[in-house]
Amino acid sequence: MHCFEYHCLELLKLFAYCIAMFLLQNVEYMFGVVGVPVIEVAMAAQAAGIKYVGMRNEQAACYAASAIGYLTGCPAVCLVVSGPGLIHALGGMANANMNCWPVIVIGGSSDQNQETTGAFQEFPQAVRSSIYGRPGACYIDIPGDMVNAKVDRTNVRFVSCCPSPPASLANSQEISEAVGVLKQAQRPLIIIGKGAAYGRAENEIKELVELSGIPFLPTPMGKGVLPDDHPNCVSAARSRSLLQADVVLLLGARLNWILHFGFPPRFSPNVKVIQVDVCAEELSNNVRAAAALLGDVRAVVGQALALHATLPMNYYTAFHNIAELLPKDCIIVSEGANTMDIGRTMLLNHFPRHRLDAGTFGTMGVGPGFAIASAVLEKSQETGRRVVCVEGDSAFGFSGMEVETMCRYKLPVIIIVINNNGIYSGVDPETWKQMEKMGDMTTVAPPVTLLPEARYEQVMCAFGGCGYLVRTVEELRSALQQSLRDTAMPSLLNVLIDPAADRKQQVSYSTHMHTSQANVYIGVIIYYSRVVVFII
């Protein structure tokens, strides 16, 4: 072997050892435009098993490398030469910093003095810097004399892979305050940004949206965290949703030009913002946050979910979980105020003549009778279809004693009482006790209130049926699943929800469009559980 060939082979081996450090940091891809003095770096990367993609422009190479960082969570490398090569890459580095995407740029440079010959040992730190905190671009400079230097192979030190970025948690008191703000909102909106996508927070956000019933709006690169066809997605009414929201929860999204800086007239001047961001400098930027949660999006949403589990359910939480478990062919009987209204949009029917409710006359007390008739019919026809009667606590009071009829004839009706302690709304037990101390309840108690946490399930138990007191999602799902399995006797689920829970306000707007053939009226109605577009 010629001396020159041997020298090149030894250099490649040396660089293979050094590039192998990148592999230890889970770096798998390199994009670049090579030239002196970084040709050997690219060759060594390939020899070490890193996939090298030769590009035609350094800016495009940096864009590609940063996209790998966003898609995988592990940075890729952009390899460039010094001078113009590095300058061309700056656009990609700036784009990565603004998008918060990790990328490592390696550039060759002229020979440096001995102080910089330890640069290879900075590789792991570069990876750590690009992915910890707010992700972004990190630059490594390789002096030309180092590319052609020799080093004793035994002196090469391999550093183990840096740990995954720590998932920082928000202050628990601030989490409580944020949940409180959301709870009081009349028209809440969740905005999902690309930070949520990068943070792999899709499962937690899905659970939050479906438990709370809050509508969401994705930013352009937040799309897909939850499907665009999810019933809570309000992209079709973006402008109106932003304007009407009284509380906005920002999940990995920034109030920059994409979101009109959070300013009127696109946003309400009185909007309250709850901001979740991993970067402290971003909090309360442009709009002062009502609650600023510094931490990893996935972890912070998990904290909110954990706290939510200790709070009373609302209508949307209860109905979402009920809807997930009901058979598609069940007969749904429903009555009440908010219970019936919300149930019409969330408890879906798939077959004709499978829903009975208060109807044209708006009569309360029809539910148990309708349920008994349906159960008798299904039993005589041996269809196996279940009858589910969803009642508000006020509505149940009109004909609740008909549970004795169900038990007497062993009709396996499932009654679900959505109990908010009142007609439209009630009060919690502690407030009720305080009112009792104030004097005669006939002059103190609001007319819409009922006895808090009345034990309706015990009425069913008194006649031999199955009764369940339900306070949590887990208890609700367990009780409903058990009731669906029991085909011999009726069941009653007494589902306690937040007494202050209410129906989300309906928002509507219309736009007149003129065409050469006809006037098209488009009305978009947002129930905050789905978006329906009518073209008449």
C-alpha positions as CSV (number, residue, x, y, z in Angstrom):
1,M,0.0,0.0,0.0
2,H,1.3,3.4,-0.9
3,C,2.2,5.9,1.9
4,F,-0.5,8.3,0.7
5,E,-3.2,5.6,0.6
6,Y,-2.2,4.5,4.1
7,H,-2.3,8.0,5.3
8,C,-5.8,8.6,3.9
9,L,-7.0,5.2,5.4
10,E,-5.7,6.2,8.8
11,L,-7.4,9.6,8.6
12,L,-10.7,7.9,7.7
13,K,-10.3,5.6,10.6
14,L,-9.6,8.5,12.9
15,F,-12.6,10.4,11.7
16,A,-14.8,7.2,11.8
17,Y,-13.9,7.0,15.5
18,C,-14.8,10.7,16.0
19,I,-18.0,10.5,13.9
20,A,-19.0,7.4,15.8
21,M,-19.6,9.8,18.7
22,F,-22.5,11.2,16.8
23,L,-24.0,7.7,16.4
24,L,-23.7,7.3,20.2
25,Q,-25.9,10.5,20.4
26,N,-28.5,8.9,18.1
27,V,-27.6,11.1,15.2
28,E,-28.3,9.1,12.0
29,Y,-28.4,11.6,9.1
30,M,-26.1,14.1,7.6
31,F,-27.0,16.6,4.8
32,G,-24.4,18.8,3.2
33,V,-22.3,20.3,0.4
34,V,-18.7,19.1,0.7
35,G,-15.4,20.7,-0.2
36,V,-12.1,21.3,1.4
37,P,-11.6,20.7,4.3
38,V,-14.8,18.7,5.2
39,I,-14.7,16.0,2.4
40,E,-13.1,13.6,4.8
41,V,-15.7,14.3,7.5
42,A,-18.5,13.2,5.1
43,M,-16.5,10.1,4.1
44,A,-15.9,9.2,7.7
45,A,-19.6,9.7,8.5
46,Q,-20.5,7.2,5.9
47,A,-17.9,4.8,7.1
48,A,-19.3,5.1,10.6
49,G,-22.8,4.3,9.4
50,I,-24.3,7.7,9.2
51,K,-26.5,8.3,6.2
52,Y,-25.1,11.1,4.1
53,V,-27.3,13.1,1.6
54,G,-25.4,15.4,-0.7
55,M,-27.3,18.5,-1.5
56,R,-26.8,21.3,-4.0
57,N,-27.1,24.3,-1.6
58,E,-26.2,24.6,2.0
59,Q,-29.4,26.4,2.9
60,A,-31.5,23.5,1.6
61,A,-29.2,21.1,3.4
62,C,-29.8,22.9,6.7
63,Y,-33.6,22.9,6.1
64,A,-33.5,19.2,5.5
65,A,-31.4,18.5,8.6
66,S,-33.6,20.6,10.8
67,A,-36.7,18.8,9.5
68,I,-35.2,15.5,10.6
69,G,-34.8,17.0,14.0
70,Y,-38.4,18.0,14.2
71,L,-39.8,14.7,12.8
72,T,-37.6,12.4,15.0
73,G,-36.7,14.5,18.0
74,C,-33.0,13.7,17.4
75,P,-30.9,16.3,15.6
76,A,-29.4,15.7,12.1
77,V,-26.1,17.2,10.9
78,C,-25.7,19.9,8.2
79,L,-22.1,19.7,6.9
80,V,-20.7,22.8,5.1
81,V,-17.4,24.4,4.2
82,S,-16.2,27.7,5.7
83,G,-16.9,31.2,4.4
84,P,-19.7,31.2,1.8
85,G,-20.8,27.7,2.8
86,L,-21.5,28.6,6.4
87,I,-23.1,31.9,5.3
88,H,-25.5,30.0,3.0
89,A,-26.4,27.7,6.0
90,L,-27.3,30.7,8.2
91,G,-30.8,30.9,6.7
92,G,-31.5,27.3,7.6
93,M,-30.1,27.9,11.1
94,A,-32.3,30.9,11.6
95,N,-35.3,29.0,10.4
96,A,-34.5,26.1,12.8
97,N,-34.2,28.5,15.7
98,M,-37.5,30.2,14.9
99,N,-39.2,26.9,14.6
100,C,-37.4,25.5,17.6
101,W,-36.1,22.5,15.7
102,P,-32.8,20.9,16.7
103,V,-30.0,20.8,14.1
104,I,-26.2,20.6,14.3
105,V,-24.1,22.5,11.7
106,I,-20.5,21.4,11.2
107,G,-18.3,23.8,9.3
108,G,-14.6,23.6,8.3
109,S,-12.4,26.5,8.9
110,S,-8.8,27.6,8.5
111,D,-6.1,26.2,10.8
112,Q,-6.3,27.3,14.4
113,N,-3.9,27.2,17.3
114,Q,-3.6,24.3,19.7
115,E,-6.4,25.6,22.0
116,T,-9.1,24.4,19.6
117,T,-7.8,20.9,19.0
118,G,-10.2,19.4,21.6
119,A,-13.3,20.4,19.5
120,F,-14.3,16.8,18.9
121,Q,-15.0,16.3,22.6
122,E,-17.6,19.0,22.2
123,F,-19.8,16.8,20.0
124,P,-22.0,15.4,22.8
125,Q,-22.5,18.9,24.3
126,A,-23.6,20.1,20.9
127,V,-26.3,17.4,20.7
128,R,-27.4,18.3,24.2
129,S,-27.5,22.0,23.4
130,S,-29.6,21.5,20.3
131,I,-32.4,19.4,22.0
132,Y,-32.5,20.6,25.6
133,G,-34.8,23.5,26.6
134,R,-36.0,25.2,23.5
135,P,-34.5,23.2,20.6
136,G,-32.6,25.0,17.9
137,A,-29.4,25.2,15.8
138,C,-26.0,24.4,17.2
139,Y,-22.7,25.1,15.4
140,I,-19.4,23.1,15.5
141,D,-16.3,24.5,13.9
142,I,-13.6,22.0,12.7
143,P,-10.2,23.7,12.0
144,G,-8.5,22.6,8.8
145,D,-5.4,21.4,10.6
146,M,-7.5,19.1,12.8
147,V,-9.0,17.4,9.7
148,N,-5.5,16.3,8.7
149,A,-4.1,15.8,12.1
150,K,-3.1,12.5,13.7
151,V,-3.9,11.3,17.1
152,D,-3.2,8.2,19.1
153,R,-6.3,6.0,18.7
154,T,-6.1,5.0,22.4
155,N,-6.6,8.7,23.4
156,V,-10.0,8.9,21.7
157,R,-12.7,9.0,24.4
158,F,-16.2,7.9,23.6
159,V,-18.9,9.6,25.5
160,S,-22.2,7.8,26.2
161,C,-25.5,9.2,24.7
162,C,-26.8,12.2,26.5
163,P,-30.1,11.6,28.3
164,S,-33.3,12.6,26.7
165,P,-34.3,16.2,27.5
166,P,-35.7,16.4,31.0
167,A,-39.5,17.0,31.0
168,S,-39.8,20.0,33.2
169,L,-43.1,20.4,35.2
170,A,-45.0,23.6,35.8
171,N,-45.6,24.9,39.3
172,S,-48.5,23.0,40.8
173,Q,-50.2,26.2,42.1
174,E,-50.1,27.7,38.6
175,I,-51.6,24.5,37.2
176,S,-54.5,24.9,39.7
177,E,-55.0,28.5,38.7
178,A,-55.0,27.6,35.0
179,V,-57.6,24.9,35.6
180,G,-59.6,27.4,37.5
181,V,-59.6,29.9,34.7
182,L,-60.6,27.1,32.2
183,K,-63.4,26.0,34.5
184,Q,-64.9,29.5,34.6
185,A,-64.6,30.0,30.8
186,Q,-67.8,30.3,28.8
187,R,-66.1,30.0,25.4
188,P,-62.7,28.3,25.8
189,L,-60.5,27.4,22.9
190,I,-57.3,25.3,22.8
191,I,-54.7,26.4,20.2
192,I,-52.3,23.5,19.3
193,G,-48.9,24.6,18.0
194,K,-46.0,22.7,16.5
195,G,-44.3,22.7,19.9
196,A,-47.0,20.2,20.9
197,A,-46.2,18.2,17.8
198,Y,-42.5,18.2,18.5
199,G,-43.1,17.3,22.2
200,R,-45.1,14.2,21.2
201,A,-48.1,15.4,23.3
202,E,-50.8,14.1,21.1
203,N,-52.1,11.4,23.5
204,E,-52.3,13.8,26.4
205,I,-54.0,16.6,24.3
206,K,-56.5,14.1,22.9
207,E,-57.5,13.1,26.4
208,L,-57.7,16.7,27.5
209,V,-59.9,17.7,24.6
210,E,-62.2,14.7,24.9
211,L,-62.6,14.9,28.6
212,S,-63.3,18.6,28.7
213,G,-65.2,19.0,25.4
214,I,-63.2,22.2,24.6
215,P,-62.8,23.0,20.9
216,F,-59.3,23.2,19.4
217,L,-57.6,25.1,16.6
218,P,-54.3,23.8,15.2
219,T,-51.6,26.1,13.8
220,P,-50.3,25.1,10.4
221,M,-47.7,22.7,11.8
222,G,-49.8,21.8,14.8
223,K,-52.2,20.1,12.4
224,G,-52.4,16.4,12.9
225,V,-51.7,16.4,16.6
226,L,-55.4,15.7,16.7
227,P,-57.1,14.8,13.4
228,D,-58.5,17.6,11.3
229,D,-61.8,15.8,11.2
230,H,-62.0,15.5,14.9
231,P,-65.5,16.7,16.0
232,N,-63.9,19.4,18.3
233,C,-61.7,20.9,15.5
234,V,-62.9,24.4,14.6
235,S,-60.5,25.1,11.7
236,A,-63.5,25.7,9.5
237,A,-64.4,28.7,11.7
238,R,-61.0,29.9,12.6
239,S,-61.6,33.6,12.6
240,R,-64.8,33.4,14.5
241,S,-63.4,31.0,17.0
242,L,-60.5,33.3,17.8
243,L,-62.7,36.3,18.2
244,Q,-65.3,34.6,20.3
245,A,-63.0,32.8,22.7
246,D,-62.9,34.2,26.2
247,V,-60.1,31.9,27.3
248,V,-57.4,30.6,25.1
249,L,-55.1,27.8,26.1
250,L,-51.8,27.9,24.1
251,L,-50.1,24.5,23.9
252,G,-46.7,24.9,22.3
253,A,-47.9,27.9,20.2
254,R,-46.7,31.4,20.2
255,L,-48.7,34.6,19.8
256,N,-46.7,35.7,16.7
257,W,-47.8,36.8,13.3
258,I,-49.4,33.5,12.6
259,L,-51.9,34.1,15.4
260,H,-52.1,37.9,14.8
261,F,-50.0,38.5,18.0
262,G,-53.1,37.9,20.1
263,F,-54.3,41.4,19.4
264,P,-57.8,42.7,18.6
265,P,-59.6,42.7,16.3
266,R,-58.7,39.1,15.7
267,F,-59.0,38.3,19.4
268,S,-61.4,39.6,22.0
269,P,-59.8,42.6,23.9
270,N,-60.8,40.8,27.1
271,V,-59.5,37.4,26.2
272,K,-57.6,35.5,28.9
273,V,-54.6,33.5,27.8
274,I,-53.2,30.4,29.5
275,Q,-49.7,29.8,28.0
276,V,-47.7,26.6,28.1
277,D,-44.2,26.9,26.8
278,V,-40.8,25.4,27.5
279,C,-39.1,28.8,27.1
280,A,-39.5,31.3,29.9
281,E,-38.7,34.3,27.6
282,E,-41.8,33.4,25.5
283,L,-44.3,33.7,28.4
284,S,-46.6,36.7,28.4
285,N,-45.1,37.9,25.1
286,N,-47.4,40.4,23.4
287,V,-50.3,39.5,25.7
288,R,-50.0,39.1,29.5
289,A,-50.9,35.6,30.4
290,A,-53.7,34.9,33.0
291,A,-51.7,31.8,33.8
292,A,-48.1,31.2,32.5
293,L,-47.0,27.5,32.7
294,L,-43.3,27.0,32.2
295,G,-42.6,23.4,31.2
296,D,-42.7,20.6,28.7
297,V,-46.1,20.6,26.9
298,R,-46.7,16.9,27.3
299,A,-45.8,17.0,31.0
300,V,-47.8,20.1,31.8
301,V,-50.9,18.7,30.0
302,G,-50.4,15.5,32.0
303,Q,-50.4,17.6,35.2
304,A,-53.6,19.3,34.2
305,L,-55.2,15.9,33.5
306,A,-54.1,14.6,36.9
307,L,-55.7,17.6,38.6
308,H,-58.8,17.4,36.4
309,A,-59.3,13.8,37.6
310,T,-59.8,15.2,41.1
311,L,-62.4,17.7,40.0
312,P,-66.1,17.0,39.3
313,M,-67.0,16.0,35.8
314,N,-68.9,18.3,33.5
315,Y,-71.6,17.4,30.9
316,Y,-69.0,17.0,28.1
317,T,-66.8,14.7,30.1
318,A,-69.7,12.5,31.1
319,F,-71.2,12.4,27.6
320,H,-67.9,11.8,25.9
321,N,-67.3,8.6,27.9
322,I,-70.9,7.5,27.7
323,A,-70.9,7.8,23.9
324,E,-67.7,5.8,23.7
325,L,-69.3,2.8,25.4
326,L,-72.9,2.8,24.1
327,P,-73.7,0.2,21.4
328,K,-74.5,1.7,18.0
329,D,-77.9,0.0,17.9
330,C,-79.1,1.0,21.3
331,I,-82.4,2.9,21.8
332,I,-81.6,6.3,23.4
333,V,-84.2,7.9,25.5
334,S,-83.4,11.4,26.8
335,E,-85.0,14.3,28.6
336,G,-83.9,17.3,30.7
337,A,-82.6,20.7,29.9
338,N,-78.9,20.8,29.3
339,T,-78.8,17.0,29.6
340,M,-81.1,16.6,26.6
341,D,-79.6,19.4,24.5
342,I,-76.0,18.3,24.9
343,G,-77.0,14.6,24.5
344,R,-78.5,15.4,21.1
345,T,-75.1,16.4,19.8
346,M,-72.9,14.0,21.6
347,L,-75.0,10.8,21.9
348,L,-75.2,9.8,18.2
349,N,-77.8,7.7,16.5
350,H,-77.1,5.4,13.6
351,F,-80.5,3.9,12.8
352,P,-84.0,5.4,12.5
353,R,-86.5,5.3,15.3
354,H,-83.8,4.8,17.9
355,R,-84.2,8.0,19.8
356,L,-87.1,9.3,21.9
357,D,-86.9,12.6,23.8
358,A,-89.2,15.4,25.1
359,G,-90.3,16.1,21.5
360,T,-92.4,18.9,20.1
361,F,-94.3,19.6,23.4
362,G,-91.1,19.7,25.5
363,T,-92.7,17.5,28.1
364,M,-90.6,16.5,31.2
365,G,-91.2,13.2,32.8
366,V,-91.6,11.2,29.6
367,G,-88.3,9.4,29.9
368,P,-89.1,6.4,32.1
369,G,-92.4,5.7,30.3
370,F,-90.7,5.8,26.9
371,A,-87.9,3.6,28.2
372,I,-90.3,1.0,29.5
373,A,-92.2,0.9,26.2
374,S,-89.0,0.5,24.3
375,A,-87.7,-2.3,26.6
376,V,-91.0,-4.2,26.4
377,L,-90.9,-4.0,22.6
378,E,-87.3,-5.1,22.3
379,K,-87.8,-7.9,24.8
380,S,-90.8,-9.3,23.0
381,Q,-89.1,-9.1,19.6
382,E,-85.9,-10.6,21.1
383,T,-83.7,-8.1,19.3
384,G,-81.1,-7.9,22.1
385,R,-80.9,-4.1,21.7
386,R,-80.3,-2.2,24.9
387,V,-82.5,0.7,26.0
388,V,-80.5,3.6,27.6
389,C,-82.5,6.4,29.3
390,V,-80.4,9.5,29.9
391,E,-82.1,11.8,32.4
392,G,-81.4,15.2,34.0
393,D,-81.8,15.0,37.8
394,S,-84.8,17.3,37.6
395,A,-86.4,15.4,34.8
396,F,-85.9,12.1,36.6
397,G,-87.9,13.4,39.6
398,F,-91.1,13.6,37.5
399,S,-91.4,9.8,36.9
400,G,-88.5,8.3,38.9
401,M,-90.7,5.8,40.7
402,E,-91.3,4.0,37.4
403,V,-88.0,2.2,38.2
404,E,-90.2,-0.1,40.3
405,T,-92.1,-1.0,37.1
406,M,-88.8,-1.8,35.4
407,C,-87.7,-4.1,38.3
408,R,-91.1,-5.7,38.5
409,Y,-91.0,-6.8,34.9
410,K,-87.2,-7.3,34.8
411,L,-86.7,-4.9,32.0
412,P,-82.9,-4.3,31.6
413,V,-83.2,-0.5,31.1
414,I,-80.0,1.5,31.9
415,I,-80.9,4.8,33.4
416,I,-78.2,7.4,33.6
417,V,-79.0,10.4,35.8
418,I,-76.8,13.4,35.1
419,N,-76.9,15.0,38.5
420,N,-75.9,18.6,38.9
421,N,-78.0,19.2,42.0
422,G,-80.6,21.4,40.2
423,I,-82.7,22.6,37.3
424,Y,-80.1,24.0,34.9
425,S,-77.6,24.4,37.8
426,G,-77.4,23.7,41.5
427,V,-75.0,24.2,44.4
428,D,-72.4,22.0,46.1
429,P,-73.1,20.4,49.5
430,E,-71.0,22.9,51.4
431,T,-72.8,25.8,49.9
432,W,-76.1,24.1,50.8
433,K,-75.0,23.8,54.4
434,Q,-74.1,27.5,54.5
435,M,-77.5,28.4,53.1
436,E,-79.2,26.3,55.8
437,K,-77.5,28.5,58.4
438,M,-78.9,31.6,56.8
439,G,-82.5,30.9,57.7
440,D,-85.7,29.4,56.2
441,M,-84.7,27.6,53.0
442,T,-87.9,28.6,51.3
443,T,-86.6,32.2,51.3
444,V,-82.9,31.4,50.9
445,A,-82.5,28.5,48.5
446,P,-82.5,29.5,44.8
447,P,-85.6,28.1,43.0
448,V,-83.4,26.1,40.6
449,T,-81.6,24.2,43.3
450,L,-82.3,20.6,44.4
451,L,-80.9,18.6,47.3
452,P,-77.2,18.2,46.6
453,E,-75.9,14.8,45.7
454,A,-79.3,13.1,46.1
455,R,-78.9,9.4,46.1
456,Y,-81.1,8.4,43.2
457,E,-79.3,5.1,42.7
458,Q,-80.6,3.9,46.0
459,V,-84.2,4.1,44.7
460,M,-83.2,1.5,42.1
461,C,-81.5,-0.6,44.7
462,A,-84.6,-0.5,46.9
463,F,-86.6,-2.4,44.3
464,G,-83.9,-5.0,43.5
465,G,-82.1,-3.3,40.6
466,C,-78.5,-2.3,40.4
467,G,-77.5,1.2,41.5
468,Y,-74.2,3.0,41.1
469,L,-72.9,6.3,42.6
470,V,-70.5,7.8,40.1
471,R,-68.1,10.6,40.8
472,T,-65.2,9.9,38.4
473,V,-64.6,9.0,34.8
474,E,-63.2,5.6,35.9
475,E,-66.3,4.9,38.0
476,L,-68.6,6.0,35.1
477,R,-67.0,3.7,32.6
478,S,-66.9,0.8,35.0
479,A,-70.5,1.1,36.0
480,L,-71.7,1.5,32.4
481,Q,-69.7,-1.5,31.2
482,Q,-71.1,-3.6,34.1
483,S,-74.7,-2.4,33.3
484,L,-74.3,-3.3,29.6
485,R,-73.2,-6.8,30.6
486,D,-76.2,-7.3,32.9
487,T,-79.2,-8.2,30.8
488,A,-81.4,-9.5,33.6
489,M,-82.3,-6.4,35.6
490,P,-82.4,-2.6,35.2
491,S,-79.5,-0.4,36.4
492,L,-79.3,3.3,37.5
493,L,-76.1,5.3,37.3
494,N,-76.2,8.4,39.5
495,V,-73.5,10.6,37.8
496,L,-72.5,13.5,39.9
497,I,-71.2,16.4,37.9
498,D,-70.0,19.9,38.7
499,P,-73.1,21.9,39.9
500,A,-71.8,24.9,38.0
501,A,-71.4,23.0,34.8
502,D,-73.2,24.5,31.9
503,R,-73.7,24.1,28.2
504,K,-71.0,25.8,26.0
505,Q,-72.5,28.9,24.4
506,Q,-73.5,28.5,20.8
507,V,-71.7,30.8,18.3
508,S,-73.1,31.5,14.9
509,Y,-72.3,33.7,12.0
510,S,-73.3,33.9,8.4
511,T,-71.6,35.1,5.2
512,H,-73.4,35.9,2.0
513,M,-71.7,34.9,-1.2
514,H,-72.8,36.0,-4.6
515,T,-72.2,33.8,-7.7
516,S,-73.3,34.2,-11.3
517,Q,-76.0,31.6,-10.8
518,A,-77.3,31.9,-7.2
519,N,-76.9,33.4,-3.8
520,V,-75.3,30.9,-1.5
521,Y,-75.9,31.2,2.2
522,I,-73.3,29.6,4.4
523,G,-74.0,29.3,8.1
524,V,-71.4,27.9,10.4
525,I,-72.7,26.7,13.7
526,I,-70.3,25.9,16.5
527,Y,-71.6,23.9,19.4
528,Y,-68.1,23.5,20.7
529,S,-68.4,19.8,20.2
530,R,-68.5,19.8,16.4
531,V,-68.7,22.1,13.4
532,V,-71.6,21.8,11.0
533,V,-71.6,23.6,7.7
534,F,-75.0,24.1,6.0
535,I,-75.2,25.2,2.4
536,I,-78.7,26.2,1.4
